[in-house]
Amino acid sequence: MSTSAELVGGRYGRTFQGDTPEELPAAVSQLLERRCIRRYTAEPISDSMMDVLLACAQSAPTKSNLQQYSIIVTTDEDLRMKLADLNPDTGHMKYCPVFITFCADMRRAKRLTERNGFDYASNNMDTFLNATVDAALAMQCFISAAESMGLGCAPISQVRNRMEEFCAALGIPEGVFPIAGLTLGWPDWEGRMNARLPQSAVVHREKYDDSGIDDVVDGYDAQRLETNPISADGQRHTDKYGVSENCTWSENVARQLSVTERAGFRDFLVKNGFDLA
Ligand SMILES: Cc1cc2nc3c(=O)[nH]c(=O)nc-3n(C[C@H](O)[C@H](O)[C@H](O)COP(=O)(O)O)c2cc1C
């Protein structure tokens, strides 16, 4: 069994120098060891288990308890294949027994505002953000609960690649949009730990200070190059930039972010009822 220092170090792929408590609760150890799982057995997930997991998703904090999100659970084989066909690069969508879509949802609260005889005056950027954060937190609570029950999952932002068709397939109405999908199933693979940036890159003590960031990222790049090199398949936009012999994490980030993804997203949201003012 790993010590708490090994578990914390494992998250960063290196020995952890700081103090750690002698023992960690199981939920914390599990969080430190979590990773996406993209291969599943054909075993179904019971309805009773799904009900518990969905209650865990709904246990997430939510802005003013407005609960501006919806969760669509898809198990029907034909419908799952239809969604998978819209995302051919995401092979595991075909093999997960359950596919879940987490949506930001302004529709329900707007409707009940009007049903109570009030004018709805909250169709703006703040509501867009609150609904998105609500949906994301619900998804993470679902993920943590599912992983603690031995299930595996992986979020899928690629569902936003063909938004119109995806929303049409799931009957997603105006005022609602998917923030991400989630493949879910019993793991057929143990997955792989994806070491994170050191705390010094991400955590700022007292005030924001990123003056040392270049050195920290260089160290992370070197560590990942040694332990988890990026294969030609994993390198972004090789059609444009070719294959690097030693593609670092930060080079791959730069490759990815040098090409605009989903440029039509804002237009889709506006067309789908979000003012974004
Ligand atoms: C909002 C969101 C969207 C994601 N979309 C995808 C996706 O479309 N395809 C995919 O394979 N993984 C997707 N992921 C999973 C990330 O690639 C993964 O979390 C990241 O590489 C870190 O790996 P780990 O979760 O195993 O530690 C997504 C994760 C998040 C949070």
The ligand as a Gaussian input file, in Angstrom:
#p B3LYP/6-31G(d) Opt

LIG

0 1
 C      -14.151000      19.424000     -19.998000
 C      -13.309000      18.231000     -20.434000
 C      -13.401000      17.781000     -21.728000
 C      -12.657000      16.665000     -22.151000
 N      -12.801000      16.210000     -23.426000
 C      -12.165000      15.090000     -23.830000
 C      -12.383000      14.556000     -25.141000
 O      -13.132000      15.111000     -25.939000
 N      -11.733000      13.419000     -25.474000
 C      -10.905000      12.770000     -24.594000
 O      -10.363000      11.713000     -24.952000
 N      -10.681000      13.258000     -23.331000
 C      -11.287000      14.386000     -22.939000
 N      -11.092000      14.881000     -21.669000
 C      -10.197000      14.174000     -20.742000
 C       -8.841000      14.859000     -20.650000
 O       -8.127000      14.643000     -21.849000
 C       -8.096000      14.303000     -19.434000
 O       -8.807000      14.617000     -18.271000
 C       -6.691000      14.908000     -19.348000
 O       -5.894000      14.494000     -20.427000
 C       -5.985000      14.493000     -18.050000
 O       -5.934000      13.075000     -17.955000
 P       -6.553000      12.312000     -16.681000
 O       -7.944000      12.815000     -16.467000
 O       -6.497000      10.852000     -17.024000
 O       -5.666000      12.645000     -15.522000
 C      -11.782000      16.011000     -21.234000
 C      -11.704000      16.485000     -19.919000
 C      -12.448000      17.584000     -19.527000
 C      -12.362000      18.070000     -18.093000

